[in-house]
Amino acid sequence: MNGCLMHRFLSNRVIVKSGDITNEKVDAIVNAANSSLLGGGGVDGAIHRAGGCSILEECRKIRSTRYPDGLPTGEAVITTAGNLPSKYVIHTVGPVYSASSQPEAELKNCYLNSLALLKKQGLRSIVFPAISTGVYGYPKEEAAAISSLAVRQFLETDDTIEKVVFIFYSLSDMDVFIKNQKFAQL
Ligand code: AR6
């Protein structure tokens, strides 16, 4: 059954599993948003649907006060999580693979900036979806290597974050990640 298999890395600080991110109960789940911050399809649509209107209202406020031109790729902002079981949603914008001149750096920034924001807020647990690997077309193998290295790099210099989860909608996506992750090597 989907969701039964779980892999652990980095002394159990990192968990890799399959499931629906909107069911996760942690300090913060990450939304693979677009720069408008006003919702979309995929994981973004699922989070806004399950979380309710308050998330969108906070996103609108962030747009009008801090990012009138939209959230730049690789940056991250935080809102509360409305009706979701988690406390917060961190919204980040991944690169559109075919349109970006530096997709690797931008994807890495999504993970690093989300973790930095989590830490700044004094939060300790986070769940990431596979940012940019859906509509935005990032090859899943490459995204696995980049995201795992970014998280490993961050956790090596941090002693406050307790749990980082990578969640995949399908077991086959999880398997691709497991085969290409770089937690064990630098
Ligand atoms: N739980 C976990 N993973 C999910 C879920 C879910 N509920 N739903 C989808 N995924 P995508 P992107 C996986 O397209 O590529 C939106 O319209 C999915 O299988 O959601 O960063 C935004 O508004 C895939 O592996 O995000 C943007 O416009 C991964 O999440 C654009 O899509 C990411 O797929 C962002 O594209």
Boltz pocket constraint, residues with backbone or C-beta under 6 A from the ligand:
constraints:
  - pocket:
      binder: B
      contacts: [[A, 19], [A, 20], [A, 21], [A, 22], [A, 32], [A, 33], [A, 34], [A, 39], [A, 40], [A, 41], [A, 42], [A, 43], [A, 44], [A, 45], [A, 46], [A, 94], [A, 129], [A, 130], [A, 131], [A, 132], [A, 133], [A, 134], [A, 135], [A, 136], [A, 137], [A, 138], [A, 167], [A, 168], [A, 169], [A, 170], [A, 173]]
      max_distance: 6.0
